[in-house]
Amino acid sequence: MNSKITIAIDGFSSTGKSTVAKQLAKSLGYVYVDTGAMYRAVAFYAMSHGFIDGNHFDKSGLIENLGRINISFKFNEALGFAEVYLNGVNIEKQIRTLEVSGFVSTVAAVSEVRHKLVEQQQQMGKDKGLVMDGRDIGTVVFPDAELKLFMTASAETRAQRRYKELIDRGDEVVYDEVLKNVQERDYIDTHREDSPLVKADDAIEIDNSNMTLEEQFKVILDLVNKALNK
């Protein structure tokens, strides 16, 4: 029995995938990789370099510049998790805005972007002992993961959580805009041609609409222990 496994967590936006993935990684002493942050970093790069805004998307321009995008994670002791760096610059705070959220699914639908990032993600997980969350981890990145979870909750519940998160951070946002963003991202994520968001056949669905973080963590930790003992 390999003492370390790969845990793949997929699901809709704002279902708390990252929160539970961080908890698990900390509890198990595993590496945590937030793939959503990687796609956000590419979206932020595209915005910063004029490849995307509310009126246009220069897809070919972004594709031509993919070689100039270097994404890395550096563990922050004070925060207890790894922050995202783009070409050596910490962009953790910049990528969490509603503006980036508005473009990330569009950028993530580009096949060339997905191929580049999936390759990096598979490299990160080659030694197991990893918790990775995203949209296609159990279906594309690690189809052989020992434990696959699929997180879901109602759009309204997710929008409320995201809204609270942004308000707590000091962002000025309107709930209806956050809900619209959640619904638009759901549509793009589930309808894109390349690696759409789908539940893997062997994934366990967790609907956390009415769960506290503690309840959810207990349920998932039990599933992890079962997978470790197989």
Backbone as CSV, one residue per row, in Angstrom:
resi,resn,N_x,N_y,N_z,CA_x,CA_y,CA_z,C_x,C_y,C_z
1,MET,0.836,-1.207,0.000,0.000,0.000,0.000,0.869,1.254,0.000
2,ASN,0.620,2.130,-0.960,1.336,3.405,-0.968,0.741,4.263,0.143
3,SER,1.609,4.813,0.996,1.100,5.585,2.130,0.578,6.948,1.702
4,LYS,0.892,7.351,0.478,0.403,8.651,0.002,-0.492,8.458,-1.211
5,ILE,-1.540,9.269,-1.262,-2.467,9.187,-2.390,-2.611,10.556,-3.049
6,THR,-3.283,10.559,-4.191,-3.626,11.816,-4.864,-5.108,12.066,-4.620
7,ILE,-5.420,13.266,-4.156,-6.816,13.645,-3.906,-7.210,14.725,-4.905
8,ALA,-8.192,14.404,-5.743,-8.653,15.331,-6.785,-10.004,15.913,-6.381
9,ILE,-10.073,17.232,-6.285,-11.327,17.889,-5.897,-11.796,18.801,-7.028
10,ASP,-12.922,18.434,-7.622,-13.501,19.241,-8.694,-14.834,19.817,-8.234
11,GLY,-15.354,20.736,-9.028,-16.669,21.282,-8.701,-16.856,22.681,-9.229
12,PHE,-18.039,23.198,-8.986,-18.405,24.530,-9.462,-17.645,25.612,-8.700
13,SER,-17.652,26.831,-9.243,-16.963,27.938,-8.580,-17.622,28.236,-7.236
14,SER,-16.801,28.683,-6.288,-17.277,29.083,-4.952,-18.011,27.983,-4.184
15,THR,-17.561,26.741,-4.372,-18.126,25.650,-3.559,-17.215,25.355,-2.361
16,GLY,-16.173,26.173,-2.196,-15.283,25.964,-1.059,-14.247,24.873,-1.293
17,LYS,-13.960,24.590,-2.571,-12.968,23.558,-2.898,-11.610,23.875,-2.281
18,SER,-11.179,25.120,-2.466,-9.854,25.515,-1.970,-9.777,25.436,-0.452
19,THR,-10.852,25.846,0.216,-10.862,25.839,1.685,-10.655,24.431,2.215
20,VAL,-11.432,23.479,1.697,-11.324,22.110,2.209,-10.020,21.456,1.741
21,ALA,-9.568,21.817,0.540,-8.303,21.256,0.036,-7.135,21.700,0.922
22,LYS,-7.148,22.975,1.326,-6.098,23.487,2.227,-6.146,22.772,3.575
23,GLN,-7.368,22.585,4.102,-7.537,21.897,5.390,-6.966,20.476,5.310
24,LEU,-7.317,19.787,4.229,-6.859,18.402,4.047,-5.344,18.333,3.944
25,ALA,-4.792,19.204,3.103,-3.336,19.197,2.896,-2.606,19.430,4.216
26,LYS,-3.120,20.366,4.995,-2.500,20.677,6.280,-2.592,19.485,7.224
27,SER,-3.782,18.883,7.284,-4.032,17.753,8.177,-3.187,16.531,7.806
28,LEU,-2.997,16.308,6.497,-2.274,15.122,6.026,-0.780,15.364,5.791
29,GLY,-0.377,16.650,5.812,1.012,16.977,5.477,1.279,16.816,3.986
30,TYR,0.235,17.070,3.178,0.331,16.935,1.725,0.600,18.298,1.085
31,VAL,0.980,18.263,-0.174,1.141,19.489,-0.965,-0.242,19.888,-1.485
32,TYR,-0.554,21.172,-1.438,-1.834,21.652,-1.970,-1.586,22.503,-3.207
33,VAL,-2.318,22.229,-4.264,-2.219,23.047,-5.478,-3.605,23.547,-5.880
34,ASP,-3.728,24.852,-5.949,-4.967,25.525,-6.343,-4.884,25.815,-7.843
35,THR,-5.466,24.925,-8.665,-5.334,25.112,-10.123,-6.155,26.309,-10.594
36,GLY,-7.235,26.633,-9.861,-8.021,27.810,-10.220,-7.162,29.057,-10.188
37,ALA,-6.239,29.102,-9.215,-5.331,30.254,-9.101,-4.414,30.337,-10.318
38,MET,-4.061,29.173,-10.886,-3.199,29.173,-12.069,-3.941,29.792,-13.261
39,TYR,-5.221,29.419,-13.412,-6.018,29.995,-14.503,-6.284,31.480,-14.256
40,ARG,-6.469,31.834,-12.989,-6.647,33.245,-12.642,-5.379,34.042,-12.987
41,ALA,-4.224,33.431,-12.750,-2.952,34.105,-13.051,-2.828,34.378,-14.551
42,VAL,-3.254,33.414,-15.369,-3.213,33.612,-16.828,-4.211,34.704,-17.224
43,ALA,-5.397,34.691,-16.598,-6.401,35.731,-16.885,-5.866,37.112,-16.489
44,PHE,-5.191,37.170,-15.348,-4.623,38.435,-14.876,-3.541,38.925,-15.848
45,TYR,-2.714,37.998,-16.336,-1.680,38.335,-17.325,-2.349,38.884,-18.594
46,ALA,-3.413,38.194,-19.042,-4.123,38.619,-20.267,-4.712,40.024,-20.090
47,MET,-5.266,40.298,-18.908,-5.825,41.623,-18.630,-4.732,42.680,-18.588
48,SER,-3.640,42.356,-17.895,-2.539,43.316,-17.717,-1.854,43.667,-19.032
49,HIS,-1.902,42.732,-19.991,-1.215,42.961,-21.265,-2.172,43.318,-22.403
50,GLY,-3.420,43.644,-22.031,-4.373,44.118,-23.037,-4.923,43.060,-23.974
51,PHE,-4.817,41.774,-23.576,-5.358,40.715,-24.443,-6.846,40.492,-24.212
52,ILE,-7.341,40.932,-23.048,-8.760,40.746,-22.773,-9.305,41.929,-21.971
53,ASP,-10.517,42.354,-22.337,-11.243,43.326,-21.520,-12.728,43.097,-21.804
54,GLY,-13.567,44.015,-21.367,-15.005,43.817,-21.541,-15.469,43.801,-22.979
55,ASN,-14.639,44.300,-23.896,-15.061,44.421,-25.298,-14.400,43.462,-26.268
56,HIS,-13.234,42.947,-25.916,-12.558,42.055,-26.872,-11.691,41.027,-26.165
57,PHE,-11.358,39.963,-26.901,-10.443,38.934,-26.412,-9.516,38.551,-27.556
58,ASP,-8.244,38.963,-27.427,-7.237,38.636,-28.443,-6.635,37.269,-28.081
59,LYS,-7.368,36.224,-28.453,-6.972,34.860,-28.092,-5.610,34.482,-28.673
60,SER,-5.392,34.791,-29.944,-4.123,34.414,-30.583,-2.950,35.153,-29.933
61,GLY,-3.183,36.408,-29.524,-2.126,37.167,-28.843,-1.734,36.510,-27.538
62,LEU,-2.739,36.051,-26.782,-2.458,35.368,-25.514,-1.709,34.064,-25.763
63,ILE,-2.173,33.289,-26.756,-1.544,31.999,-27.068,-0.066,32.203,-27.428
64,GLU,0.201,33.239,-28.229,1.591,33.515,-28.631,2.484,33.868,-27.446
65,ASN,1.879,34.374,-26.385,2.660,34.817,-25.227,2.680,33.824,-24.065
66,LEU,2.103,32.631,-24.257,2.053,31.652,-23.164,3.442,31.282,-22.642
67,GLY,4.419,31.294,-23.542,5.797,30.963,-23.146,6.391,31.975,-22.183
68,ARG,5.778,33.148,-22.097,6.287,34.206,-21.209,5.604,34.175,-19.843
69,ILE,4.706,33.216,-19.660,3.962,33.140,-18.398,4.558,32.050,-17.516
70,ASN,5.115,32.477,-16.391,5.693,31.515,-15.454,4.932,31.617,-14.132
71,ILE,4.204,30.548,-13.794,3.399,30.548,-12.561,4.066,29.648,-11.531
72,SER,4.198,30.163,-10.317,4.776,29.344,-9.253,4.029,29.587,-7.947
73,PHE,4.196,28.681,-7.010,3.581,28.804,-5.684,4.686,28.869,-4.640
74,LYS,4.563,29.811,-3.709,5.539,29.888,-2.608,4.779,29.858,-1.294
75,PHE,5.185,28.958,-0.411,4.492,28.793,0.863,4.717,30.007,1.756
76,ASN,3.620,30.544,2.288,3.696,31.677,3.204,3.428,31.147,4.614
77,GLU,4.476,31.113,5.430,4.373,30.562,6.793,3.278,31.259,7.595
78,ALA,3.224,32.584,7.500,2.263,33.368,8.291,0.822,33.026,7.925
79,LEU,0.561,32.809,6.626,-0.793,32.513,6.176,-1.131,31.028,6.269
80,GLY,-0.090,30.200,6.195,-0.314,28.751,6.260,-0.692,28.124,4.927
81,PHE,-0.534,28.869,3.829,-0.761,28.288,2.507,0.152,28.943,1.475
82,ALA,0.240,28.321,0.309,1.121,28.834,-0.744,0.426,29.933,-1.532
83,GLU,1.150,31.011,-1.790,0.611,32.116,-2.591,1.090,31.987,-4.032
84,VAL,0.338,32.626,-4.926,0.631,32.523,-6.356,1.550,33.644,-6.817
85,TYR,2.538,33.250,-7.608,3.474,34.221,-8.182,3.414,34.127,-9.699
86,LEU,3.378,35.286,-10.344,3.412,35.350,-11.805,4.717,36.025,-12.189
87,ASN,5.571,35.285,-12.881,6.890,35.796,-13.279,7.618,36.434,-12.086
88,GLY,7.560,35.725,-10.957,8.304,36.153,-9.772,7.627,37.188,-8.897
89,VAL,6.429,37.656,-9.296,5.726,38.685,-8.515,4.504,38.071,-7.828
90,ASN,4.346,38.349,-6.532,3.199,37.835,-5.781,1.922,38.534,-6.258
91,ILE,0.983,37.747,-6.800,-0.273,38.331,-7.308,-1.489,37.732,-6.595
92,GLU,-1.266,37.136,-5.433,-2.343,36.452,-4.695,-3.580,37.346,-4.521
93,LYS,-3.378,38.583,-4.097,-4.528,39.470,-3.856,-5.169,39.928,-5.174
94,GLN,-4.340,40.255,-6.154,-4.854,40.795,-7.429,-5.750,39.801,-8.177
95,ILE,-5.470,38.491,-8.041,-6.227,37.512,-8.840,-7.574,37.146,-8.214
96,ARG,-7.849,37.650,-6.999,-9.097,37.265,-6.313,-10.235,38.269,-6.526
97,THR,-10.046,39.233,-7.417,-11.072,40.262,-7.628,-12.205,39.728,-8.512
98,LEU,-13.349,40.415,-8.441,-14.496,40.042,-9.275,-14.172,40.266,-10.755
99,GLU,-13.303,41.251,-11.043,-12.916,41.528,-12.439,-12.190,40.323,-13.038
100,VAL,-11.245,39.767,-12.298,-10.535,38.573,-12.777,-11.519,37.408,-12.887
101,SER,-12.420,37.287,-11.898,-13.435,36.215,-11.941,-14.268,36.301,-13.217
102,GLY,-14.476,37.520,-13.707,-15.288,37.724,-14.908,-14.629,37.220,-16.182
103,PHE,-13.301,37.084,-16.167,-12.578,36.658,-17.383,-11.975,35.261,-17.288
104,VAL,-11.889,34.717,-16.077,-11.113,33.483,-15.900,-11.688,32.287,-16.673
105,SER,-13.011,32.145,-16.711,-13.584,30.997,-17.426,-13.362,31.098,-18.931
106,THR,-13.381,32.317,-19.463,-13.132,32.534,-20.895,-11.701,32.135,-21.242
107,VAL,-10.759,32.566,-20.409,-9.339,32.241,-20.633,-9.102,30.739,-20.451
108,ALA,-9.784,30.154,-19.443,-9.602,28.726,-19.151,-10.186,27.826,-20.244
109,ALA,-11.048,28.394,-21.101,-11.644,27.601,-22.176,-10.704,27.449,-23.372
110,VAL,-9.576,28.182,-23.368,-8.615,28.116,-24.484,-7.773,26.842,-24.348
111,SER,-7.849,25.981,-25.353,-7.162,24.677,-25.295,-5.677,24.797,-25.006
112,GLU,-5.023,25.763,-25.655,-3.568,25.913,-25.472,-3.223,26.266,-24.021
113,VAL,-4.081,27.071,-23.398,-3.872,27.432,-21.992,-4.021,26.183,-21.125
114,ARG,-5.088,25.413,-21.384,-5.336,24.197,-20.591,-4.182,23.209,-20.729
115,HIS,-3.710,23.007,-21.950,-2.631,22.038,-22.170,-1.375,22.434,-21.412
116,LYS,-1.046,23.707,-21.466,0.154,24.197,-20.763,0.040,23.955,-19.254
117,LEU,-1.125,24.308,-18.693,-1.284,24.201,-17.242,-1.464,22.763,-16.774
118,VAL,-2.173,21.941,-17.561,-2.355,20.533,-17.189,-1.004,19.825,-17.117
119,GLU,-0.142,20.126,-18.073,1.214,19.550,-18.074,1.948,19.885,-16.776
120,GLN,1.868,21.157,-16.364,2.523,21.588,-15.119,1.902,20.900,-13.913
121,GLN,0.574,20.789,-13.924,-0.132,20.168,-12.795,0.236,18.690,-12.648
122,GLN,0.327,17.982,-13.773,0.688,16.559,-13.718,2.108,16.379,-13.190
123,GLN,2.972,17.310,-13.557,4.354,17.287,-13.070,4.387,17.453,-11.548
124,MET,3.547,18.388,-11.052,3.496,18.653,-9.607,3.035,17.425,-8.813
125,GLY,2.206,16.592,-9.453,1.616,15.471,-8.718,2.259,14.130,-8.942
126,LYS,3.414,14.113,-9.592,3.993,12.811,-9.945,4.421,11.971,-8.741
127,ASP,4.665,12.610,-7.594,5.083,11.853,-6.402,3.942,11.589,-5.423
128,LYS,2.718,11.857,-5.842,1.535,11.707,-4.979,1.651,12.598,-3.736
129,GLY,0.864,12.282,-2.684,0.892,13.151,-1.499,0.441,14.556,-1.836
130,LEU,-0.651,14.627,-2.630,-1.072,15.902,-3.199,-2.589,16.064,-3.113
131,VAL,-3.022,17.275,-2.801,-4.446,17.632,-2.889,-4.533,18.728,-3.938
132,MET,-5.305,18.479,-4.983,-5.417,19.468,-6.056,-6.892,19.737,-6.329
133,ASP,-7.239,21.025,-6.466,-8.633,21.314,-6.778,-8.751,22.139,-8.051
134,GLY,-9.901,21.965,-8.718,-10.122,22.672,-9.975,-11.404,22.230,-10.640
135,ARG,-11.354,22.134,-11.972,-12.550,21.771,-12.741,-12.387,20.428,-13.463
136,ASP,-11.125,20.030,-13.724,-10.908,18.811,-14.525,-9.828,17.924,-13.915
137,ILE,-9.693,17.987,-12.582,-8.595,17.250,-11.940,-8.860,15.742,-11.982
138,GLY,-10.079,15.333,-11.629,-10.401,13.904,-11.622,-10.670,13.332,-12.992
139,THR,-10.953,14.200,-13.976,-11.266,13.707,-15.326,-10.073,13.770,-16.278
140,VAL,-9.259,14.825,-16.153,-8.170,15.030,-17.123,-6.777,14.979,-16.486
141,VAL,-6.586,15.738,-15.405,-5.238,15.856,-14.827,-4.817,14.556,-14.148
142,PHE,-5.672,14.053,-13.242,-5.364,12.796,-12.543,-6.548,11.836,-12.622
143,PRO,-6.773,11.239,-13.811,-7.896,10.309,-13.941,-7.746,9.073,-13.044
144,ASP,-6.508,8.794,-12.586,-6.277,7.626,-11.724,-6.164,7.987,-10.248
145,ALA,-6.570,9.186,-9.878,-6.490,9.613,-8.469,-7.238,8.623,-7.573
146,GLU,-6.653,8.342,-6.412,-7.260,7.370,-5.496,-8.545,7.876,-4.859
147,LEU,-8.675,9.209,-4.737,-9.916,9.770,-4.200,-10.311,10.977,-5.039
148,LYS,-11.545,10.934,-5.555,-12.067,12.053,-6.339,-13.340,12.574,-5.684
149,LEU,-13.378,13.876,-5.473,-14.555,14.510,-4.886,-15.117,15.522,-5.876
150,PHE,-16.434,15.653,-5.888,-17.073,16.640,-6.752,-17.961,17.508,-5.877
151,MET,-17.589,18.796,-5.754,-18.270,19.718,-4.846,-19.352,20.507,-5.569
152,THR,-20.499,20.595,-4.908,-21.586,21.363,-5.499,-22.394,22.056,-4.403
153,ALA,-23.127,23.084,-4.801,-24.037,23.825,-3.916,-24.874,24.708,-4.836
154,SER,-25.990,25.204,-4.345,-26.846,26.043,-5.191,-26.099,27.319,-5.581
155,ALA,-26.458,27.879,-6.735,-25.802,29.104,-7.228,-25.976,30.242,-6.228
156,GLU,-27.159,30.324,-5.617,-27.430,31.399,-4.657,-26.538,31.274,-3.419
157,THR,-26.398,30.048,-2.922,-25.538,29.800,-1.754,-24.110,30.197,-2.071
158,ARG,-23.658,29.801,-3.264,-22.271,30.089,-3.657,-22.038,31.585,-3.842
159,ALA,-23.039,32.255,-4.445,-22.912,33.702,-4.658,-22.859,34.431,-3.318
160,GLN,-23.649,33.978,-2.357,-23.683,34.601,-1.035,-22.314,34.461,-0.352
161,ARG,-21.716,33.280,-0.474,-20.382,33.036,0.120,-19.327,33.928,-0.528
162,ARG,-19.381,33.975,-1.847,-18.398,34.772,-2.596,-18.572,36.259,-2.271
163,TYR,-19.815,36.696,-2.216,-20.133,38.090,-1.894,-19.547,38.461,-0.523
164,LYS,-19.778,37.599,0.468,-19.278,37.842,1.827,-17.744,37.917,1.836
165,GLU,-17.131,36.988,1.091,-15.664,36.939,0.997,-15.111,38.255,0.432
166,LEU,-15.735,38.752,-0.637,-15.278,39.990,-1.285,-15.519,41.208,-0.396
167,ILE,-16.698,41.251,0.255,-17.017,42.370,1.157,-16.038,42.387,2.341
168,ASP,-15.783,41.198,2.910,-14.845,41.083,4.044,-13.441,41.551,3.662
169,ARG,-13.125,41.405,2.368,-11.803,41.829,1.879,-11.737,43.329,1.635
170,GLY,-12.912,43.972,1.662,-12.935,45.414,1.421,-13.314,45.796,0.000
171,ASP,-13.689,44.810,-0.830,-14.098,45.110,-2.204,-15.528,45.667,-2.208
172,GLU,-15.797,46.582,-3.124,-17.155,47.112,-3.270,-17.864,46.327,-4.362
173,VAL,-18.774,45.444,-3.949,-19.479,44.602,-4.920,-20.970,44.572,-4.598
174,VAL,-21.749,44.226,-5.615,-23.199,44.101,-5.460,-23.539,42.617,-5.576
175,TYR,-24.404,42.111,-4.685,-24.736,40.679,-4.676,-25.210,40.185,-6.045
176,ASP,-26.092,40.950,-6.695,-26.633,40.508,-7.992,-25.544,40.319,-9.044
177,GLU,-24.510,41.155,-8.989,-23.382,41.018,-9.929,-22.593,39.747,-9.637
178,VAL,-22.435,39.448,-8.343,-21.708,38.233,-7.946,-22.483,36.998,-8.398
179,LEU,-23.801,37.006,-8.201,-24.646,35.877,-8.619,-24.563,35.685,-10.131
180,LYS,-24.621,36.795,-10.880,-24.541,36.735,-12.345,-23.192,36.129,-12.768
181,ASN,-22.118,36.535,-12.083,-20.782,36.007,-12.380,-20.719,34.501,-12.131
182,VAL,-21.296,34.057,-11.020,-21.319,32.627,-10.676,-22.067,31.847,-11.765
183,GLN,-23.222,32.354,-12.164,-24.034,31.659,-13.173,-23.348,31.630,-14.538
184,GLU,-22.710,32.745,-14.911,-21.996,32.798,-16.200,-20.815,31.826,-16.203
185,ARG,-20.090,31.795,-15.078,-18.944,30.872,-14.996,-19.403,29.418,-15.061
186,ASP,-20.512,29.109,-14.391,-21.061,27.745,-14.449,-21.332,27.352,-15.898
187,TYR,-21.950,28.288,-16.641,-22.323,27.995,-18.029,-21.072,27.746,-18.883
188,ILE,-20.103,28.657,-18.786,-18.884,28.513,-19.599,-18.118,27.247,-19.201
189,ASP,-17.989,27.016,-17.882,-17.224,25.852,-17.399,-17.827,24.528,-17.862
190,THR,-19.167,24.463,-17.910,-19.807,23.195,-18.261,-20.027,23.031,-19.768
191,HIS,-19.899,24.129,-20.533,-20.173,24.054,-21.973,-18.932,24.172,-22.863
192,ARG,-17.751,24.363,-22.263,-16.580,24.517,-23.145,-16.248,23.167,-23.800
193,GLU,-15.625,23.257,-24.983,-15.307,22.043,-25.737,-14.187,21.242,-25.088
194,ASP,-13.177,21.944,-24.590,-12.003,21.269,-24.035,-12.161,21.081,-22.531
195,SER,-12.202,19.823,-22.087,-12.269,19.480,-20.663,-13.360,20.232,-19.904
196,PRO,-14.619,20.091,-20.325,-15.680,20.783,-19.593,-15.805,20.234,-18.169
197,LEU,-16.404,21.032,-17.307,-16.613,20.598,-15.924,-17.687,19.520,-15.899
198,VAL,-17.274,18.290,-15.590,-18.218,17.180,-15.420,-17.761,16.362,-14.223
199,LYS,-18.690,15.677,-13.618,-18.355,14.819,-12.483,-17.790,13.513,-13.032
200,ALA,-16.601,13.133,-12.581,-16.012,11.859,-13.001,-16.918,10.722,-12.515
201,ASP,-16.963,9.630,-13.281,-17.840,8.506,-12.930,-17.573,7.984,-11.519
202,ASP,-16.310,8.008,-11.122,-15.945,7.444,-9.813,-15.755,8.518,-8.736
203,ALA,-16.257,9.734,-8.997,-16.135,10.806,-7.997,-17.308,10.744,-7.014
204,ILE,-17.038,11.145,-5.787,-18.080,11.195,-4.754,-18.587,12.631,-4.675
205,GLU,-19.904,12.792,-4.851,-20.468,14.154,-4.845,-20.723,14.637,-3.422
206,ILE,-20.304,15.867,-3.161,-20.536,16.498,-1.863,-21.333,17.780,-2.099
207,ASP,-22.609,17.771,-1.702,-23.410,18.993,-1.788,-23.325,19.672,-0.424
208,ASN,-22.617,20.796,-0.372,-22.376,21.440,0.927,-23.262,22.671,1.157
209,SER,-24.379,22.747,0.430,-25.291,23.893,0.580,-25.657,24.124,2.051
210,ASN,-25.895,23.024,2.781,-26.348,23.145,4.168,-25.366,22.562,5.175
211,MET,-24.089,22.514,4.797,-23.078,21.973,5.706,-22.216,23.092,6.278
212,THR,-21.823,22.937,7.538,-20.819,23.862,8.078,-19.463,23.367,7.581
213,LEU,-18.438,24.212,7.688,-17.093,23.803,7.269,-16.628,22.602,8.086
214,GLU,-16.973,22.580,9.379,-16.553,21.478,10.258,-17.210,20.162,9.824
215,GLU,-18.519,20.224,9.531,-19.241,19.016,9.101,-18.660,18.483,7.791
216,GLN,-18.422,19.405,6.876,-17.874,19.011,5.574,-16.502,18.363,5.734
217,PHE,-15.656,18.976,6.556,-14.301,18.454,6.732,-14.330,17.044,7.327
218,LYS,-15.225,16.820,8.280,-15.331,15.504,8.922,-15.747,14.444,7.894
219,VAL,-16.763,14.770,7.079,-17.241,13.841,6.042,-16.104,13.489,5.080
220,ILE,-15.382,14.523,4.638,-14.323,14.305,3.641,-13.122,13.583,4.249
221,LEU,-12.778,13.910,5.485,-11.646,13.228,6.133,-11.937,11.734,6.285
222,ASP,-13.194,11.388,6.577,-13.584,9.968,6.657,-13.355,9.279,5.313
223,LEU,-13.702,9.972,4.226,-13.507,9.416,2.876,-12.019,9.237,2.568
224,VAL,-11.210,10.200,3.019,-9.749,10.118,2.817,-9.196,8.904,3.552
225,ASN,-9.621,8.716,4.789,-9.111,7.588,5.585,-9.492,6.254,4.969
226,LYS,-10.707,6.184,4.402,-11.124,4.944,3.719,-10.222,4.699,2.513
227,ALA,-9.947,5.760,1.749,-9.093,5.625,0.552,-7.672,5.219,0.939
228,LEU,-7.179,5.762,2.041,-5.818,5.427,2.504,-5.716,3.986,2.967
229,ASN,-6.811,3.443,3.463,-6.796,2.080,3.982,-7.139,1.002,2.958
230,LYS,-7.383,1.450,1.736,-7.729,0.469,0.678,-6.525,-0.387,0.335
